[in-house]
Amino acid sequence: MRTAIENIYYGTANKELFSISNEYKIISERVNKLQKDFYASLNEEQKKLYDQINDLQLSQHSQTFLQNFKEGFKLGLSLAAEAILK
């Protein structure tokens, strides 16, 4: 079961909280095209290895982003509490 912070992070708490910038969309499209072109240039053995590396990196990044989000959320709450109490 996910915590409240994780629900916010994954967007299941309120989808209106999150938006994607145009800059992010442009960068994402460029990255996707480069990855697609690169992948097409690989042989089958290289494709399997690339897929394994990519899967592990995505899992690693997901865990990193979640941890950073949690820490940032907690820091924000601490700052808010400090501002209220002083």
Secondary structure by P-SEA (a helix, b strand, c coil): cccaaaaaaacccccccccccaaaaaaaaaaaaaaaaaaaaccaaaaaaaaaaaaaaaaaaaaaaaaaaaaaaaaaaaaaaaaaac
